[in-house]
Amino acid sequence: MHEDNPSISTMADSLKSLSNHLSQTIDGYTDSSGPDGFAQRKKIISLARQIIDDVQDPREKPFDYCVSMAEMGALRVLMDWRALEHIPPDGSISYAELAAKVDAEEPLLRRFAWVLVSTGVLRQIGEDRVAHTKFSPIYANDVPQGKFFQIMFDEGLVPYSRFPDYFKKYGRKEPLEPTHSPHGFGWGVPEKNFWEACPEQRILDVNISMQTLDQMLPVIGIYPFEWIVENAGKVAPEAPLIVDVGGGKGQVLAQIKGKLPELPAERLVLQDREPTIKDAEENRPPVLEGAKFMVHDFFQPQPVKGALVYFLRRVMHDWSDKYNAQILGHCRDAMTPQSRILIMDQVMPNPPTTLPCQTDICMMNLGAKERTVKDWHALVDLAGLDLVKIWQIPSTEVSVIECKKRAEA
């Protein structure tokens, strides 16, 4: 049928191949939670998108972007009004009733809701009622995944919309400083860093949203944390075995301790900013009873000397190399030759995939970045460390970069 048009024949062959691959992948799909299920879903969605890309006329793609922008804008305003929380979980509500509950004009609310109906986020019943779909409830009631969209809109999309103006003003070069960054520029406060630019409520929203990354991105299963127990005798008996630098409220340290019950809690140290440590103390996980919670600024000298492991998770991607070299340098100065630094962060594949690229552009807003294997080698070298190994698993771009103190010449 396609003999007179080789390009159509080639496309048909490609579509058949992709369709077969998709069918085989679906046959093996188990709908499991955690990183493995996430990786399976990503693969299925990627194959489906390849089929769409093969079929779609390039001239139609800009209209998809336009729809996405309208969808995000409508969703963000309905979240701000908390409109989705007034839609019954198992029923529907009229547009007029919903508008009254959020003190909005009914025609205005309907126009925003219709965008989400048209894209499948909401469902319309008849001509005048609206209901949830499986997608919409996460954008209500401060669900972390919905909050993640909200902070990506506020702290990501708002600065993205000013990228052309930012690079006209500052030049076509990588932002490397926490001030005069795209984020501060986008919000009209270029002299402020991220924490200074965000009102308290937005900081709280950021903290809520980060819970979704803790659920999506694995801690256990990449690095063999058993090494810590096996090598505990290589440091002084009173020395900490893990110092979790910038470790938040201890959720990761708790996972490691839960995996290794033989790890003495009194030899674990959690470090972060004062407000975070105060919150962690008030909500201490039972598994961390006996662990030391310590206020510490990682740009200052590391007060805990001679620990076996200095652990940094999702810290490095918040800063450019200049600042990361300072953070790592303070850890290096506290290490013994037997100590290790474990950096748990994304490693950008080359060619890239979507999630780390999205994160990278988001971190550009803060004057920071994600890193390739080559970038990690350069940073570790800049900090005066030796890179022992990059630990990776197929289901995630999250890796563990293991470093040791460089032997003095």
C-alpha positions as a Markdown table, in Angstrom:
| # | Residue | x | y | z |
|---|---|---|---|---|
| 1 | Met | 0.0 | 0.0 | 0.0 |
| 2 | His | 2.9 | 2.3 | 0.7 |
| 3 | Glu | 5.2 | 1.3 | -2.1 |
| 4 | Asp | 4.9 | 4.7 | -3.8 |
| 5 | Asn | 5.8 | 6.6 | -0.7 |
| 6 | Pro | 8.8 | 5.2 | 1.2 |
| 7 | Ser | 8.5 | 7.7 | 4.1 |
| 8 | Ile | 4.9 | 6.4 | 4.9 |
| 9 | Ser | 6.2 | 2.9 | 4.7 |
| 10 | Thr | 9.1 | 3.7 | 7.0 |
| 11 | Met | 6.7 | 5.4 | 9.5 |
| 12 | Ala | 4.3 | 2.4 | 9.4 |
| 13 | Asp | 7.2 | 0.0 | 10.2 |
| 14 | Ser | 8.4 | 2.3 | 13.0 |
| 15 | Leu | 4.8 | 2.4 | 14.5 |
| 16 | Lys | 4.5 | -1.3 | 14.3 |
| 17 | Ser | 7.8 | -1.8 | 16.0 |
| 18 | Leu | 6.9 | 0.7 | 18.8 |
| 19 | Ser | 3.5 | -0.8 | 19.1 |
| 20 | Asn | 4.9 | -4.3 | 19.6 |
| 21 | His | 7.5 | -3.0 | 22.1 |
| 22 | Leu | 4.7 | -1.1 | 24.0 |
| 23 | Ser | 2.5 | -4.3 | 24.0 |
| 24 | Gln | 5.4 | -6.4 | 25.5 |
| 25 | Thr | 6.1 | -3.7 | 28.1 |
| 26 | Ile | 2.4 | -3.6 | 29.1 |
| 27 | Asp | 2.4 | -7.4 | 29.5 |
| 28 | Gly | 5.1 | -7.1 | 32.1 |
| 29 | Tyr | 3.5 | -4.2 | 34.0 |
| 30 | Thr | 2.7 | -4.9 | 37.6 |
| 31 | Asp | 1.4 | -1.5 | 38.8 |
| 32 | Ser | 3.7 | -1.6 | 41.8 |
| 33 | Ser | 4.5 | 1.3 | 44.0 |
| 34 | Gly | 8.0 | 2.6 | 44.6 |
| 35 | Pro | 10.9 | 3.2 | 42.1 |
| 36 | Asp | 10.3 | 0.0 | 40.1 |
| 37 | Gly | 6.7 | 0.8 | 39.4 |
| 38 | Phe | 7.7 | 4.4 | 38.6 |
| 39 | Ala | 10.3 | 3.1 | 36.1 |
| 40 | Gln | 7.8 | 0.8 | 34.5 |
| 41 | Arg | 5.3 | 3.6 | 34.1 |
| 42 | Lys | 7.9 | 5.9 | 32.6 |
| 43 | Lys | 8.8 | 3.3 | 30.0 |
| 44 | Ile | 5.2 | 2.8 | 28.9 |
| 45 | Ile | 4.6 | 6.6 | 28.7 |
| 46 | Ser | 7.8 | 7.1 | 26.8 |
| 47 | Leu | 6.9 | 4.5 | 24.2 |
| 48 | Ala | 3.4 | 5.9 | 23.9 |
| 49 | Arg | 4.8 | 9.4 | 23.4 |
| 50 | Gln | 7.2 | 8.1 | 20.7 |
| 51 | Ile | 4.1 | 6.8 | 18.8 |
| 52 | Ile | 2.5 | 10.2 | 19.1 |
| 53 | Asp | 5.7 | 11.9 | 18.0 |
| 54 | Asp | 5.9 | 9.7 | 15.0 |
| 55 | Val | 2.3 | 10.4 | 13.9 |
| 56 | Gln | 2.0 | 14.1 | 14.9 |
| 57 | Asp | 2.6 | 16.8 | 12.3 |
| 58 | Pro | 5.3 | 19.2 | 13.7 |
| 59 | Arg | 3.1 | 22.2 | 12.9 |
| 60 | Glu | 0.6 | 20.9 | 15.4 |
| 61 | Lys | 3.0 | 20.8 | 18.3 |
| 62 | Pro | 2.8 | 24.5 | 19.2 |
| 63 | Phe | -0.9 | 24.1 | 19.9 |
| 64 | Asp | -0.1 | 21.3 | 22.4 |
| 65 | Tyr | 2.2 | 23.8 | 24.2 |
| 66 | Cys | -0.6 | 26.4 | 24.2 |
| 67 | Val | -3.1 | 24.0 | 25.7 |
| 68 | Ser | -0.5 | 23.0 | 28.4 |
| 69 | Met | 0.0 | 26.6 | 29.4 |
| 70 | Ala | -3.7 | 27.3 | 29.6 |
| 71 | Glu | -4.2 | 24.1 | 31.6 |
| 72 | Met | -1.4 | 25.0 | 34.1 |
| 73 | Gly | -2.7 | 28.5 | 34.6 |
| 74 | Ala | -6.3 | 27.3 | 35.2 |
| 75 | Leu | -5.2 | 24.6 | 37.6 |
| 76 | Arg | -3.0 | 27.0 | 39.6 |
| 77 | Val | -5.8 | 29.5 | 40.1 |
| 78 | Leu | -8.3 | 26.8 | 41.1 |
| 79 | Met | -5.8 | 25.5 | 43.6 |
| 80 | Asp | -5.3 | 29.0 | 44.9 |
| 81 | Trp | -9.1 | 29.3 | 45.4 |
| 82 | Arg | -9.2 | 25.8 | 46.9 |
| 83 | Ala | -12.0 | 25.1 | 44.5 |
| 84 | Leu | -11.2 | 21.4 | 44.0 |
| 85 | Glu | -11.7 | 20.7 | 47.7 |
| 86 | His | -15.4 | 21.6 | 47.3 |
| 87 | Ile | -16.0 | 19.0 | 44.6 |
| 88 | Pro | -17.5 | 15.9 | 46.4 |
| 89 | Pro | -15.1 | 12.9 | 46.3 |
| 90 | Asp | -17.7 | 10.6 | 44.9 |
| 91 | Gly | -20.3 | 12.9 | 43.4 |
| 92 | Ser | -20.6 | 16.2 | 41.5 |
| 93 | Ile | -21.4 | 19.9 | 42.1 |
| 94 | Ser | -22.9 | 22.5 | 39.9 |
| 95 | Tyr | -20.7 | 25.2 | 38.5 |
| 96 | Ala | -23.0 | 27.8 | 40.3 |
| 97 | Glu | -22.6 | 26.0 | 43.7 |
| 98 | Leu | -18.9 | 25.7 | 43.2 |
| 99 | Ala | -18.6 | 29.4 | 42.3 |
| 100 | Ala | -20.5 | 30.4 | 45.3 |
| 101 | Lys | -18.3 | 28.4 | 47.6 |
| 102 | Val | -15.2 | 30.1 | 46.4 |
| 103 | Asp | -16.8 | 33.6 | 46.0 |
| 104 | Ala | -16.2 | 33.8 | 42.3 |
| 105 | Glu | -18.4 | 34.7 | 39.3 |
| 106 | Glu | -19.9 | 31.5 | 37.9 |
| 107 | Pro | -18.9 | 32.3 | 34.3 |
| 108 | Leu | -15.3 | 32.9 | 35.4 |
| 109 | Leu | -15.1 | 29.7 | 37.4 |
| 110 | Arg | -16.7 | 27.7 | 34.5 |
| 111 | Arg | -14.1 | 29.0 | 32.0 |
| 112 | Phe | -11.2 | 27.8 | 34.2 |
| 113 | Ala | -12.9 | 24.5 | 35.0 |
| 114 | Trp | -13.6 | 23.9 | 31.3 |
| 115 | Val | -9.9 | 24.0 | 30.5 |
| 116 | Leu | -9.4 | 21.1 | 32.9 |
| 117 | Val | -12.5 | 19.3 | 31.7 |
| 118 | Ser | -11.2 | 19.5 | 28.1 |
| 119 | Thr | -7.8 | 18.0 | 29.1 |
| 120 | Gly | -9.3 | 15.3 | 31.3 |
| 121 | Val | -8.3 | 16.6 | 34.7 |
| 122 | Leu | -12.0 | 17.2 | 35.6 |
| 123 | Arg | -15.1 | 15.5 | 34.3 |
| 124 | Gln | -18.3 | 17.3 | 33.4 |
| 125 | Ile | -21.7 | 15.7 | 34.2 |
| 126 | Gly | -24.4 | 16.9 | 31.8 |
| 127 | Glu | -24.1 | 20.6 | 31.0 |
| 128 | Asp | -23.9 | 22.2 | 34.5 |
| 129 | Arg | -22.1 | 19.9 | 36.9 |
| 130 | Val | -18.5 | 18.9 | 37.4 |
| 131 | Ala | -16.8 | 16.0 | 39.1 |
| 132 | His | -13.4 | 14.6 | 39.9 |
| 133 | Thr | -11.3 | 12.3 | 37.8 |
| 134 | Lys | -8.5 | 10.1 | 39.1 |
| 135 | Phe | -6.1 | 13.0 | 38.4 |
| 136 | Ser | -7.8 | 15.9 | 40.2 |
| 137 | Pro | -7.9 | 15.0 | 43.9 |
| 138 | Ile | -4.1 | 15.4 | 44.4 |
| 139 | Tyr | -4.5 | 19.1 | 43.7 |
| 140 | Ala | -6.7 | 19.5 | 46.8 |
| 141 | Asn | -6.1 | 19.3 | 50.5 |
| 142 | Asp | -2.3 | 20.0 | 50.3 |
| 143 | Val | -1.4 | 16.6 | 48.9 |
| 144 | Pro | 2.4 | 16.7 | 48.4 |
| 145 | Gln | 2.2 | 15.8 | 44.7 |
| 146 | Gly | -0.2 | 18.6 | 44.0 |
| 147 | Lys | 1.9 | 21.0 | 46.1 |
| 148 | Phe | 4.9 | 19.9 | 43.9 |
| 149 | Phe | 3.1 | 21.2 | 40.8 |
| 150 | Gln | 2.3 | 24.4 | 42.7 |
| 151 | Ile | 5.9 | 25.1 | 43.7 |
| 152 | Met | 7.1 | 24.2 | 40.2 |
| 153 | Phe | 4.6 | 26.8 | 38.8 |
| 154 | Asp | 5.5 | 29.5 | 41.4 |
| 155 | Glu | 9.3 | 28.9 | 41.7 |
| 156 | Gly | 9.8 | 27.4 | 38.3 |
| 157 | Leu | 7.4 | 28.7 | 35.7 |
| 158 | Val | 7.3 | 32.3 | 36.9 |
| 159 | Pro | 11.0 | 32.7 | 36.4 |
| 160 | Tyr | 10.9 | 30.6 | 33.2 |
| 161 | Ser | 8.6 | 33.2 | 31.7 |
| 162 | Arg | 11.3 | 35.9 | 32.3 |
| 163 | Phe | 14.2 | 33.9 | 30.9 |
| 164 | Pro | 14.5 | 36.0 | 27.7 |
| 165 | Asp | 14.6 | 39.2 | 29.8 |
| 166 | Tyr | 17.0 | 37.7 | 32.4 |
| 167 | Phe | 19.6 | 36.7 | 29.8 |
| 168 | Lys | 19.3 | 40.0 | 28.0 |
| 169 | Lys | 20.3 | 41.7 | 31.3 |
| 170 | Tyr | 22.9 | 39.3 | 32.6 |
| 171 | Gly | 24.3 | 37.8 | 29.4 |
| 172 | Arg | 24.2 | 34.4 | 27.8 |
| 173 | Lys | 26.1 | 32.6 | 30.6 |
| 174 | Glu | 25.2 | 30.0 | 33.3 |
| 175 | Pro | 23.7 | 31.6 | 36.4 |
| 176 | Leu | 26.1 | 30.5 | 39.2 |
| 177 | Glu | 25.2 | 32.7 | 42.2 |
| 178 | Pro | 22.2 | 32.3 | 44.6 |
| 179 | Thr | 21.5 | 36.0 | 44.2 |
| 180 | His | 20.8 | 37.8 | 40.8 |
| 181 | Ser | 19.5 | 34.4 | 39.8 |
| 182 | Pro | 16.5 | 33.8 | 37.4 |
| 183 | His | 14.3 | 33.1 | 40.4 |
| 184 | Gly | 14.9 | 36.4 | 42.2 |
| 185 | Phe | 14.8 | 38.2 | 38.8 |
| 186 | Gly | 11.5 | 36.6 | 37.9 |
| 187 | Trp | 9.9 | 37.6 | 41.2 |
| 188 | Gly | 11.3 | 41.2 | 41.0 |
| 189 | Val | 13.8 | 40.8 | 43.8 |
| 190 | Pro | 17.1 | 40.0 | 42.1 |
| 191 | Glu | 19.2 | 40.9 | 45.1 |
| 192 | Lys | 17.6 | 38.2 | 47.2 |
| 193 | Asn | 18.4 | 34.4 | 47.2 |
| 194 | Phe | 15.6 | 31.8 | 47.1 |
| 195 | Trp | 15.0 | 31.7 | 50.8 |
| 196 | Glu | 14.9 | 35.4 | 51.1 |
| 197 | Ala | 12.6 | 35.9 | 48.1 |
| 198 | Cys | 9.9 | 33.4 | 49.2 |
| 199 | Pro | 7.3 | 34.4 | 51.8 |
| 200 | Glu | 6.9 | 32.0 | 54.7 |
| 201 | Gln | 3.8 | 30.2 | 53.2 |
| 202 | Arg | 5.7 | 29.4 | 50.0 |
| 203 | Ile | 8.5 | 28.0 | 52.0 |
| 204 | Leu | 6.0 | 25.8 | 53.8 |
| 205 | Asp | 4.6 | 24.7 | 50.5 |
| 206 | Val | 8.1 | 23.8 | 49.3 |
| 207 | Asn | 8.6 | 21.6 | 52.4 |
| 208 | Ile | 5.3 | 19.8 | 51.8 |
| 209 | Ser | 6.1 | 19.2 | 48.2 |
| 210 | Met | 9.5 | 17.7 | 48.9 |
| 211 | Gln | 7.7 | 14.8 | 50.5 |
| 212 | Thr | 6.8 | 13.6 | 47.1 |
| 213 | Leu | 10.4 | 13.3 | 46.0 |
| 214 | Asp | 11.1 | 11.3 | 49.2 |
| 215 | Gln | 8.4 | 8.9 | 48.0 |
| 216 | Met | 9.5 | 8.8 | 44.4 |
| 217 | Leu | 13.3 | 8.8 | 44.7 |
| 218 | Pro | 14.9 | 5.7 | 46.4 |
| 219 | Val | 17.3 | 5.8 | 49.3 |
| 220 | Ile | 17.8 | 2.1 | 49.9 |
| 221 | Gly | 19.0 | -0.2 | 47.2 |
| 222 | Ile | 21.6 | 2.0 | 45.4 |
| 223 | Tyr | 24.5 | 2.0 | 47.9 |
| 224 | Pro | 25.3 | -1.0 | 50.1 |
| 225 | Phe | 24.9 | 0.7 | 53.5 |
| 226 | Glu | 25.9 | -2.5 | 55.1 |
| 227 | Trp | 29.4 | -1.3 | 54.5 |
| 228 | Ile | 29.0 | 1.2 | 57.3 |
| 229 | Val | 28.2 | -1.6 | 59.9 |
| 230 | Glu | 31.0 | -3.8 | 58.5 |
| 231 | Asn | 33.6 | -1.0 | 58.7 |
| 232 | Ala | 32.5 | 0.6 | 62.0 |
| 233 | Gly | 35.7 | -0.5 | 63.6 |
| 234 | Lys | 37.8 | 1.6 | 61.3 |
| 235 | Val | 37.0 | 4.8 | 63.2 |
| 236 | Ala | 37.2 | 5.6 | 66.9 |
| 237 | Pro | 34.7 | 3.8 | 69.1 |
| 238 | Glu | 33.0 | 7.1 | 70.0 |
| 239 | Ala | 33.1 | 8.5 | 66.5 |
| 240 | Pro | 29.8 | 8.9 | 64.6 |
| 241 | Leu | 29.1 | 6.4 | 61.9 |
| 242 | Ile | 26.9 | 8.7 | 59.8 |
| 243 | Val | 26.7 | 12.5 | 59.8 |
| 244 | Asp | 23.7 | 13.4 | 57.6 |
| 245 | Val | 24.7 | 16.9 | 56.4 |
| 246 | Gly | 21.7 | 19.0 | 55.5 |
| 247 | Gly | 19.5 | 16.0 | 56.3 |
| 248 | Gly | 16.2 | 17.7 | 56.8 |
| 249 | Lys | 14.0 | 16.2 | 59.4 |
| 250 | Gly | 15.8 | 12.9 | 59.5 |
| 251 | Gln | 13.6 | 11.0 | 57.1 |
| 252 | Val | 16.5 | 9.5 | 55.2 |
| 253 | Leu | 18.6 | 8.7 | 58.2 |
| 254 | Ala | 15.5 | 6.9 | 59.6 |
| 255 | Gln | 15.3 | 4.8 | 56.5 |
| 256 | Ile | 18.9 | 3.8 | 56.7 |
| 257 | Lys | 18.6 | 3.0 | 60.4 |
| 258 | Gly | 15.4 | 1.0 | 59.7 |
| 259 | Lys | 17.3 | -1.0 | 57.1 |
| 260 | Leu | 20.2 | -1.6 | 59.5 |
| 261 | Pro | 18.8 | -2.1 | 63.0 |
| 262 | Glu | 22.2 | -3.0 | 64.3 |
| 263 | Leu | 23.4 | 0.5 | 63.5 |
| 264 | Pro | 23.7 | 2.3 | 67.0 |
| 265 | Ala | 21.4 | 5.3 | 67.0 |
| 266 | Glu | 23.7 | 7.2 | 69.3 |
| 267 | Arg | 26.4 | 7.1 | 66.6 |
| 268 | Leu | 24.1 | 8.9 | 64.1 |
| 269 | Val | 24.1 | 12.7 | 63.7 |
| 270 | Leu | 21.5 | 14.8 | 61.8 |
| 271 | Gln | 22.6 | 18.4 | 60.8 |
| 272 | Asp | 20.5 | 21.2 | 59.3 |
| 273 | Arg | 19.3 | 24.7 | 59.8 |
| 274 | Glu | 17.9 | 25.7 | 63.2 |
| 275 | Pro | 14.2 | 25.8 | 62.2 |
| 276 | Thr | 14.5 | 22.4 | 60.5 |
| 277 | Ile | 16.2 | 20.8 | 63.5 |
| 278 | Lys | 13.6 | 22.3 | 65.8 |
| 279 | Asp | 10.9 | 20.7 | 63.7 |
| 280 | Ala | 12.9 | 17.4 | 63.6 |
| 281 | Glu | 13.2 | 17.3 | 67.4 |
| 282 | Glu | 9.5 | 17.9 | 67.8 |
| 283 | Asn | 8.7 | 15.1 | 65.3 |
| 284 | Arg | 11.6 | 12.7 | 66.0 |
| 285 | Pro | 11.1 | 9.3 | 64.4 |
| 286 | Pro | 11.1 | 6.6 | 67.1 |
| 287 | Val | 13.9 | 4.8 | 65.2 |
| 288 | Leu | 16.2 | 7.8 | 65.8 |
| 289 | Glu | 15.8 | 7.9 | 69.6 |
| 290 | Gly | 19.3 | 8.5 | 70.8 |
| 291 | Ala | 20.6 | 10.1 | 67.6 |
| 292 | Lys | 22.2 | 13.6 | 67.9 |
| 293 | Phe | 20.3 | 16.4 | 66.2 |
| 294 | Met | 22.6 | 19.3 | 65.6 |
| 295 | Val | 22.2 | 22.8 | 64.2 |
| 296 | His | 24.9 | 23.4 | 61.5 |
| 297 | Asp | 25.5 | 25.6 | 58.6 |
| 298 | Phe | 27.3 | 23.5 | 56.0 |
| 299 | Phe | 29.3 | 26.6 | 54.8 |
| 300 | Gln | 31.0 | 26.6 | 58.2 |
| 301 | Pro | 33.7 | 24.2 | 59.4 |
| 302 | Gln | 32.3 | 20.7 | 60.1 |
| 303 | Pro | 32.3 | 20.3 | 63.9 |
| 304 | Val | 32.0 | 16.5 | 63.9 |
| 305 | Lys | 35.5 | 15.1 | 63.3 |
| 306 | Gly | 36.5 | 11.6 | 62.2 |
| 307 | Ala | 33.0 | 10.2 | 61.3 |
| 308 | Leu | 32.9 | 7.1 | 59.1 |
| 309 | Val | 30.4 | 8.6 | 56.6 |
| 310 | Tyr | 29.4 | 12.2 | 55.8 |
| 311 | Phe | 26.2 | 11.9 | 53.8 |
| 312 | Leu | 24.7 | 14.6 | 51.6 |
| 313 | Arg | 21.4 | 13.9 | 49.8 |
| 314 | Arg | 19.9 | 16.5 | 47.4 |
| 315 | Val | 22.3 | 19.1 | 48.6 |
| 316 | Met | 24.8 | 19.5 | 45.8 |
| 317 | His | 22.2 | 20.2 | 43.1 |
| 318 | Asp | 21.2 | 23.3 | 45.1 |
| 319 | Trp | 24.5 | 25.0 | 44.5 |
| 320 | Ser | 27.1 | 25.8 | 41.8 |
| 321 | Asp | 30.6 | 24.2 | 41.9 |
| 322 | Lys | 32.1 | 27.1 | 43.8 |
| 323 | Tyr | 29.8 | 26.7 | 46.8 |
| 324 | Asn | 29.8 | 22.9 | 46.6 |
| 325 | Ala | 33.6 | 22.8 | 46.8 |
| 326 | Gln | 33.2 | 24.8 | 50.1 |
| 327 | Ile | 30.6 | 22.3 | 51.5 |
| 328 | Leu | 32.7 | 19.3 | 50.5 |
| 329 | Gly | 35.9 | 21.0 | 51.7 |
| 330 | His | 34.6 | 21.3 | 55.2 |
| 331 | Cys | 33.6 | 17.6 | 55.2 |
| 332 | Arg | 37.0 | 16.7 | 53.8 |
| 333 | Asp | 38.8 | 18.6 | 56.5 |
| 334 | Ala | 36.9 | 16.6 | 59.2 |
| 335 | Met | 37.6 | 13.2 | 57.6 |
| 336 | Thr | 40.1 | 10.5 | 58.4 |
| 337 | Pro | 41.7 | 8.4 | 55.6 |
| 338 | Gln | 39.1 | 5.7 | 56.4 |
| 339 | Ser | 36.1 | 8.1 | 56.1 |
| 340 | Arg | 33.8 | 8.4 | 53.1 |
| 341 | Ile | 31.6 | 11.1 | 51.7 |
| 342 | Leu | 28.4 | 9.7 | 50.1 |
| 343 | Ile | 26.6 | 12.2 | 47.8 |
| 344 | Met | 23.1 | 11.0 | 46.9 |
| 345 | Asp | 22.0 | 13.1 | 43.9 |
| 346 | Gln | 20.9 | 12.7 | 40.3 |
| 347 | Val | 23.5 | 11.9 | 37.6 |
| 348 | Met | 22.4 | 13.5 | 34.3 |
| 349 | Pro | 22.6 | 10.9 | 31.6 |
| 350 | Asn | 24.0 | 11.8 | 28.2 |
| 351 | Pro | 21.9 | 11.8 | 26.0 |
| 352 | Pro | 19.5 | 13.3 | 28.7 |
| 353 | Thr | 16.1 | 12.1 | 29.9 |
| 354 | Thr | 13.2 | 14.3 | 30.9 |
| 355 | Leu | 13.2 | 14.3 | 34.7 |
| 356 | Pro | 16.8 | 15.3 | 35.3 |
| 357 | Cys | 16.5 | 17.9 | 32.5 |
| 358 | Gln | 13.4 | 19.4 | 34.1 |
| 359 | Thr | 15.2 | 19.5 | 37.5 |
| 360 | Asp | 18.3 | 21.0 | 35.9 |
| 361 | Ile | 16.4 | 23.9 | 34.4 |
| 362 | Cys | 14.6 | 24.4 | 37.7 |
| 363 | Met | 17.9 | 24.5 | 39.6 |
| 364 | Met | 19.2 | 27.0 | 37.1 |
| 365 | Asn | 16.6 | 29.3 | 38.6 |
| 366 | Leu | 18.6 | 29.2 | 41.8 |
| 367 | Gly | 22.1 | 29.5 | 40.2 |
| 368 | Ala | 22.6 | 25.7 | 40.5 |
| 369 | Lys | 22.6 | 22.7 | 38.3 |
| 370 | Glu | 22.3 | 18.9 | 37.9 |
| 371 | Arg | 25.5 | 17.1 | 36.8 |
| 372 | Thr | 26.8 | 14.5 | 34.4 |
| 373 | Val | 29.4 | 11.8 | 35.3 |
| 374 | Lys | 32.0 | 14.2 | 33.9 |
| 375 | Asp | 30.7 | 17.1 | 36.0 |
| 376 | Trp | 30.8 | 15.0 | 39.2 |
| 377 | His | 34.4 | 14.0 | 38.5 |
| 378 | Ala | 35.3 | 17.7 | 38.0 |
| 379 | Leu | 33.5 | 18.8 | 41.2 |
| 380 | Val | 35.0 | 16.1 | 43.4 |
| 381 | Asp | 38.5 | 16.9 | 42.1 |
| 382 | Leu | 37.9 | 20.6 | 42.7 |
| 383 | Ala | 37.0 | 19.8 | 46.3 |
| 384 | Gly | 40.3 | 17.9 | 46.8 |
| 385 | Leu | 38.7 | 14.5 | 47.0 |
| 386 | Asp | 39.1 | 11.2 | 45.1 |
| 387 | Leu | 36.0 | 9.7 | 43.5 |
| 388 | Val | 35.9 | 6.0 | 44.5 |
| 389 | Lys | 32.8 | 4.9 | 42.6 |
| 390 | Ile | 29.4 | 6.2 | 41.3 |
| 391 | Trp | 26.8 | 3.7 | 42.4 |
| 392 | Gln | 23.8 | 3.4 | 40.1 |
| 393 | Ile | 20.8 | 1.2 | 39.4 |
| 394 | Pro | 18.7 | 1.1 | 36.2 |
| 395 | Ser | 15.4 | 2.2 | 37.6 |
| 396 | Thr | 16.4 | 5.8 | 38.6 |
| 397 | Glu | 18.8 | 8.6 | 37.7 |
| 398 | Val | 19.5 | 9.0 | 41.5 |
| 399 | Ser | 23.0 | 7.8 | 42.2 |
| 400 | Val | 25.5 | 7.7 | 45.1 |
| 401 | Ile | 28.8 | 9.3 | 44.4 |
| 402 | Glu | 31.3 | 7.8 | 46.9 |
| 403 | Cys | 34.4 | 9.9 | 47.7 |
| 404 | Lys | 37.4 | 9.6 | 50.0 |
| 405 | Lys | 40.0 | 12.0 | 51.2 |
| 406 | Arg | 42.8 | 12.5 | 48.8 |
| 407 | Ala | 46.1 | 11.1 | 50.0 |
| 408 | Glu | 48.6 | 13.9 | 50.6 |
| 409 | Ala | 51.6 | 13.9 | 48.2 |
